[in-house]
């Protein structure tokens, strides 16, 4: 791990600054506070040269699955930012709201160099683990920052320069951090001003893209003070429902227009007496609107709702294929209108899934807690979101909390929030907490069986009295919630053994729905086909799934359920170099599992890293059968003519007329 100062010298500088004996870093109160917390609260060693903690592949995969919509909304912006700064030897990283790097862009030839410096996917950058750094500072203060070289708390990172900015969800809660880092840079921190600005602009673009995805079922107002920029670069985004109630607004709109943080009607914001806003959307015109708050003029375009499909490819986990339904392109439009978000589930070929959807349709919006049971990866969060979207609160927040993913020391403040100054290191303005953020909408508590007993008591009070008391607060806040919980555990057994509160269990089990595991689904063959079709479309190439492989996949046990299936299809479509996806395109671990199960009548699956003898034999056989005519042989092999020529050269195949 490279470092600019000797670890002992850096450690002494940090201790001296914390104790007031030496100058503070860059005269920045934020950095001083962070150094103090890192040293006193978290008791980190400033002389440490050990890199950050990196999650295992399985841990990272689980987090990325949860953040799939966020990843898809941000991918293009990450690529563009990296293309802008790559020549200056920067990498670009995206983290979730807990500082875990869930996506990144790095030059392939420089990957090992960045990895050695700790800049790698799966790395964890919370302040409690790594001390002062760009990502940790944004997570703590919710504001952009550049942490330059020896501004870092730990000696391991004193060669790095990091510019980071927060990304917020439509409800205002933090969902991630965008960071651009370099291993080597000039000592003058002013050299990072342009990079800092680029990161902030890119974070805003990601934020607005995610906003448009999450509010795709609403009317959207795109606004700008200059008429010429309404189409090209709108600054203000406001989402409102059919009745004109404001559902969400982007950060710039909340900054410019007073009162947008609370419930408002669109007519309370704009003087639109001369025009109906939705009429603007229907004719796709740009109109001049006057703000009631200050009389300022705003030019705006209105977009009609896009329905439940969102932007292309987003929220793939919520696709109808997850539950084996007929793809929407084959469903009648009136079916979609009649059934709403639960329509794909109601049309499922699996009777249990369809029955669950029928029950969910009846209880949605009836103030009845729903408990979803099922194995990991069975699609519980997808189903929970569909229940929310099918109910009367579909334009209100859907706030998901994974009780098993949060450390026990953080879950209380995450759920209930805290008052300003509630504890050392608390944010200056406090935090609302997930329960308060879900007010008016739906709170989804995933893995509720992993919630600590002490917090179960507090949650019971929220459900019983409809009030939440933040940590350090004195006055409870009223909340109006629909509650959906999910777990793979046996809560009845846990309640009997005393590891889960029995009274809380009976509060949560208003409607209990069990989602079947993939291996027990009667529609598994069609589901595999649908998921494959979606991933092939996302890959941007015409692909077909080998019929023998499809049969073997349908007979597989799928311990990771739908999540494992989607990852398997995504991997196969990504690495496939032919038109036909075959067993050799599966990941090595799945190939080994399939081979171990040994389906009767099927040939064993071989690892793609095996030798090329089989491939050479297949190509020679195809060429021989088609009299060495390349077009016909390539078609029979399911590859292009150019690919066939490359493989002939690679495998040293010589035609009979050249022998």
N, C-alpha and C positions, 0 to 999 in steps of 0.2 A: 504494500500500500504506500504510494508516494505521499510525501508531505513536505511543506515549504520550510517550516521551522523544525529544529530538533524537538522531539516530543516534550522533553523536560523544560525547555525554554518556553514553549507554547503553554504548557501547564502552569508555569509560574506566572506568565502574563495573565492568564485567565483568573487565577487565584487572586492576584494583585488587584485586578479590576473589580472583582466581586467584593473584595474586602476594602476597596476604596484607596488602595495604596498606589495604583497605577491608573493611567488614563483609560476611560471606557472605550470600547470598540466603536470607531467611527462617530463618536458623540451621538449615538442613536439610542434613545430610551427603549425602543423595542428590543434591540440587541442586548442591552444591559439587563433588562428584565428576563430575557430568555437565558442569558448566561447564569443569572442568579437561580432561576428555577432548575436549570440543568445541574448546577453544582449543589444546591442546598436541598431542593425537593427530591430530585431524581438520583442524587448522589452519583453522578456519572464521572468518569475519570477523563479530564481534558487531555491527558497525555496518551490516551489509548490510540493505537494505530490499527485496530481491528475494524474491518469493513462492516457494513450494515447486515442485519439479519435478512436472509433470503428464504422465502416460503418454499415448501416442497411443490412439485408439479401438481399434486392432487389438491393442495390447499389453494394454490393460485387458480386452478381450473374452476374450483367452486366459486371463488370470488368473481372471476370473469363471467361465469354463467349468470350470476346475479346482476352484473352490471352490463349485460349485453346491449341493451338499448342505448346506454351512455357511450359504450365503446363504438357503436355504429354511428352515433351522432358526431363523434369527435374524430374518427379515423382520418377523414380527408383533411381536416384542419391540422392535425399532427403532421401529416405528410407535407403539406404546404409550408408549415413553419420550418420543418427540418430542411426542406429544399432551400429555404432562404438563408439559414444559418449554418448549413453543413460545411460550406467552404471555409468557415472560421473554426471548424473542428468542434462543433457543438453536437450534443445529442439532445433529444426531446423526450420527456417522460410525462405520462399521465398517471395520476394516482387516484384512488378512491378517497372517500371522506375520512379514512383512518390512516392515510399515508402509505398505502401499499401500491407499488408500481404495477398497474394493470395493463399498460401498453407503452411502447416506446419506439423511437425511430433512431437508428444508429447506422452509420456506414459499416457495411459488412467487414471490410478490411480493418476497421478500427474497433470491432466489437470486443476483442479480448482486452484491448487497452482500456476501454471504458469499464468493462466488467471488473478489471483489476482495481479500478478506483471506486467500485461499489455501485456504478451506474448501470443497473441491469433490471430486467423485468422480474417482478417478485420481491424486489428489495423493499424494506420497511423503513420509513423515514419519520416516525413520530418523535416528538420532542422527548418523550419519556425514555426512548431507546437511544436516539442519536444526538440529543442535545440540539443546539442552535444550528439550523440549516435552512435553506430556502423553503422547502416544503413544510417542515415543522412550524416555521414562523407563520406561514399562511394558514395552516390548520388551527393555530392558536389565536391569531389576531384577525383572521378573515380579510386580510388586505394584502396587496401585492408587495413584493420586496425583492431586493437583490442582496444576497449574502455572499460577500466577496472574499475568497481566500481565507485570511486569518480572522475574519469575522466568525468563522465556524467555531463551535465550541470544542470539537475533538480534533486532535492533531491529524487524524486519518484523512481529514477533508480539507486541510489548509492549502492545498493546491487548486481546489475547485472554485469555480465561480458559478453561482446558481441564481437565476432570475425566475421567480415563480409568481403565479396569480391564481386566485380562487375561481371556482366555477360553481354557480348556484342553480338550484332547481327552480321551477316556476313558483313554488311555495316560499322561496327565500332561503331554504336550508342548503348547507354546503353539500355538494355531491362529489367534488373532486378538486384536484390541483393540477395545473399545467406548469411544467418546469423545463427550462432550457439550461443545460449545464455544459461547461467545458473543463477539461482537466488542466489545461495550461492557458493562461491569459496574462495581459499586462497587469502590473501591480496597481495601476491607477484605476480605482473603481468607476471613474467616469467613462471608462471604455465600455461599460455595460449598459449605458443608458438606452442605446438603440435596441439592444436585445430585450431589455426590460419592457420597452414600449411594444415590441413585436409580440412578446408573450401575453401582455395584457390585452392587446387587440385580438389575438387568437383565442384567448379564454372567453372573451365576449362573443365571438362568432360561435364557439362551441355551445355556450350557454343559450344563445338564441336558437341554434339548430335544435337543441334538446327541448327547448320551450315549444317550438313549433310541432315537434313530434308528440309531446305530452298533451298538447291542446288541439290536436288535429280534428276532434269532433266539435270544436267551437267555431264561432265566427272570429276572425282575426283582423284586427286593425293594424296596418303597417303605416307608421307615421314618421314625418321628418319636417323640420322647419323650412327646408328648401324643397320646392316642388320637384326639382330635377333629380333629387336623390331618393324620392319615395320608392321608386322601382329598383334602383341600383343598389342603394345602401340604406335601408330604413333603420332608424335608431330606436324608435318606440314600437313595442309590440304589446297589444292588449287583446286578451281573449275574453269573449262574452258569449253567453248561452242564447237560446232562442227567445228567452224573455228579456234579454238585454242586461242580465246581471253579470257583472264582471267576475270572471272565473280566475284570471291570473294576469299578471303584467310583468314584463321583463324589468331588469334592474334599472335601465336608463329611464323607463317610463315611471317607475316608482320614485326615482330621484327628481324628475321634472314635474310630476303632477301630484299635488298634495292629496292625501287621503286614499291612495290606491292600495295601501296595505290592509284596509278594512273592506267589508262588504259595501259595494257601490253599484248603482245602476249606471249604464253607459250615458243616459241622458243627464245624469248629475255631473258628468265630467265635461261633456261637450254641449254647446248650444247647437242642437241639430234640428231646430224647429223648421228650418227651410228645406230639410232633406231627411229622408229615412235612411239610416245607416245601412240597413240590409239591402236597400235598393241600389246603393253604391256598389255593393258586392255583386249584385246580379248583373249590372251593366259593366262591371270592371272599370269604373271611372276613378279619376283622382279628384277629390273634393277638398275644399278649404273649410276647416272646422275651427270654431272659436272655443278656447278653453274657458270654462266658467270661472275657474279660480283666479285667473289674472287677465283674461281678455286676449291673451296671445293667440296668434293664428298658427294652425298646424295643418299641413297637407297630408292627406291620408288616402289609402286604398284599403278596401275591405275584401277579405277572401271568405267565401262561403265554407261551411264545414266540409271536410274531406271524408267524413265517415270514420269508421273504426280501423281503417287499414293503416293510417299514419303515413310517414314518408317511406319510400321503397326500402324493403329489407329490414326495417327497424322492428324492435321487440320481437325477434324471431321466436323467442320462447313462447310467445302468446299466439303463435300461428295455429290455425285450425288443425293442422297435421299433428300437433302434439297430442291431440285427443282422438285421432283417427277419423275425423269427420271428412266428408267430401270437401275437397278444396273449394274456396269461395268462387273461383272462376267457373265451377260447374254447378254452383247452387243458384237457385232462382232468386232474383232480387227481392221479391216479396217475402221470401223466407227470412232473409237477413233483416228486413224491416220488422217483421213480426217478432222475431226472437231476440234481436239485438245482439249484445256481446255473447250471450249464451247459445246463440244459434248453432255455431259449429259443434258444441257439445251435445245439443239436442239431436243433431243429425248423425251422431256417432253410431257406427255399426256395432259397438259394444254396448249391450243392454245396460250394464251397470253404470257406465259413463253417462248414457242418455238419461237414466233414472235420476242420477245425482243432479244433472242439469235441470230436470223438471222440478225437483224439490227446491233447488237453489233459486229457480225462477219465481217460485211461489213465496219464498221467505225473504227475497231481496227487498230491502227497504222497510221491513216489518219490525225493526228494532229487536231482532232475535239473534243472539250470538251464534256464530257458525264455527264448528270445530271440524277441520279437515284432517283426516288420518291417511297415512300412506307412507311407503318407503321413500328414502331419499331419492330425489330425481324423478318422482312420479308426476310432477306437474302441479304441486299444491299451490304455489304462488300464482301460477298462470290462472288456475281455476278461481282463486280468491280475487284476482283483478277482474276476471270476467263477471263475477257476482257483483262487484262494485260498479262496473261499467253498465250492467244491466239494470241497476237500481236508480232511484230518483236522485241519488247523490253523485251521479256519474261525472258531473262537472265540478265536483269538490275534490279535495286532496285524497289521494290514496297513499298512505304512509306505511312503508314496510320496515319492520325491525326484526333482524335475526337475533333472537335471544341467545343462541348458541355461539354466535360469532363475536359477540362483544365481551371483553374481559369483565369479570364480576365487579371490578373497581370502577368501571365506566358505565355500566348499564343503567345505574340509577340516575345519573345525571343525563344520560342520553334519553331516557324515557320521560323523566319528570321535569327536566330542565333545572336551572338554578338561578338564584337571584344575584344581582351584582355584588361582588365581594364575598360570595358564599364560602370560598376557600382560596387558599394561596394558588395563584395561577389562573383563577377564574377569569373569563372574559369580562371586560370592563362593563359591558351592558347586560351581562348575564346571558342566559340561553333559554329559549322557549321550551325545548324538549319535544320529542316526537309525538307525545300524546297531544300536546297543545297544537302542534302543527296539523294534526289530523282533525281538528275541530270542524264540525260540519260535514266531514267526510268519513272515510273508513280507516281504521287502524288495523293493520295486519301484523300479528305477532307470530313469526315463524319460529319453529322449534321451541314452543312455549314450555315443553317439558324440561328444558335446560335453564329455566329462569330460577335464580336463587330463591329459597324459601322466604327470606326477609322481604324481598321485593314482591312476592306473591301477595303478601298482606297489603302492601300499598296499592297494588293493582286492583285488589278486591274492593278497596275503598273508592277508587275511581269508578269502577263498574257499578257499585251500589249507590253512590251519591252523585255521580256525574261531576266530580270536582277533582282538580289536580293541584297539589301544593308543591311548588318548586323547592329544591334544596335551599335552605337559608331563607326561604320566604315566610311571610306571616299571613298573607291573605290568599286563600285558595281561589283558583280560576275555574269557572264553569266551563265544561266541555260537552259537546253533543256529538256522540260517536256511534258508528256501527263498528262492531268488533268481529274480526275473523281471526281465528288462531289455527295453527297447523303444527303437527308433530309426527315423528315416526315412532315415538315411544308409546307404551301402554299406560295411559294416564290412570285408568281404573286400578291397575296393579300398583302404580306409584302412590295413588291416594290411599290404598289399603295399607301400604308399607310406611306411610308417613313422609315420603319424599316429595309429595305434591299435595297442596292443601285441598282437602275434600270439598270445602265450601266454594273454593275458587273453581274447581272442576265443574260443579253443578251450575255455577254462573256462566261457564263458557260453553256448555254442551247443549245449547238451545236446539241446534240442529247438527247432528253428527253425520258426516259424509265420508265414506271410505273410498279413496281412489285406488283402483286395482293396479298392481305392478305390471310392467310391460309383458312379462313372460306369461301372464294369465289373460292377456287381452285377446279376444276373439278376432279382433281386426288388425292383428299385428302385421300381417303381410301388406295390407293396404296402407297402414301407417308408415311402414318402412319405405314404401314407394313414394308416399307423399313427402316425407322428410327428405328423402334423396332428391326428389324433384326440386324442392326449395333450395337445397344446398347447391345443386347443379346450376340452378338459375343464378344464385349468388356468385358462383364461380365464373359466370359469364361465358360459358362454353356449352355446346350441345353434348350431353353425356347420357349414356344409358347404363343401367345396372345389370350386370350379368345375372341371368336367371338362376343358374346353379348357386351363385353366391347369395342371391336374395332368399332362396329356400333355406340355406344354411343359417342365414341371419334370423329368419323367422323362427327357427328351431332353437336359437340360442337363448340362454337364461337371462341375459342382460341384468346383471346385478346392480348396475348404475342407472337402470331404467331409461326414461326418455332423454335425460341429460347425456348419458353415455351413448345412446343411439345417435343423437344429433352430432356430438363431437366425432363419432366414428365416421359418419357420412361426410362431415365437413373436411376431415383429414383426407379421406379417400378422394374426394373431388379436387382437393388442393394439389395432391401429389400425382394424380393420374396424368399420364402422358399419352393416353390414347382416347378414343371416343368411348370405349367400353371400360367401365370400372369393374375390376376383377379382384379376386382374393389377394393378389400380390400387392394391391394398393392399400390394403389395410395396415394400420399401425402394428408394429411387431408384437405388442402385448395382447391386442385383440386377436391377432392371427394365432398366437400361442394358445389362448383360451379356447378358440374355436377348434384348433387341432386337438386339444386335450379332451374336449367333449366328444369328439369322434362321431359325427353324424353318420349313420349307416349309408353305404352306397356313395359316399362322397370321398373324393381324393383329399389327402391332407393338405392344409394350406402351408405354403412355404414362405419364409421370410423374404422380403424384397432384397435383402442383402445377400441372398444365396447366389451361387455362381450362375453364369449366363448360359449354361448348357441347354436347359429346357427352352429358353427363349430362342437360342440359335436353331434348335431342332424345329420349333414351331414355324420360324420364319422360312427355313429351307423347305419344310413341308408345304407351306402355302405357296412359295415360289414354284416349286415343282408341280403342284396341282394346277397351277395357272400358267404353266409353260413359261415361267420366268417373266411374265408380263407384270411390271411393277404396279400399275393402277389396280388391276384385279386382285393381286396379292395383298396390297395395302388395304383395300376394301374388306377383304376376307378377314384380315387381322384387326380391323377396327381402328386403323391408324392412317395418318396422311401419307402421301407419297414421299414428302420431304423427310418425315420421321423414319419411314422405311429405309430410305437411302442412308440416313445417319446410322441406323442400327446395322445395316449391312456392312458399312465401313468399320464401325466399332467392333463388330464380332468377327471381322475378317472373312466374310462370306464371299466366295468367288463363283461367278456363274459358269456353267459348263462350256459356254463358247469362249471363255477366257482361261480355262484351266490349262 
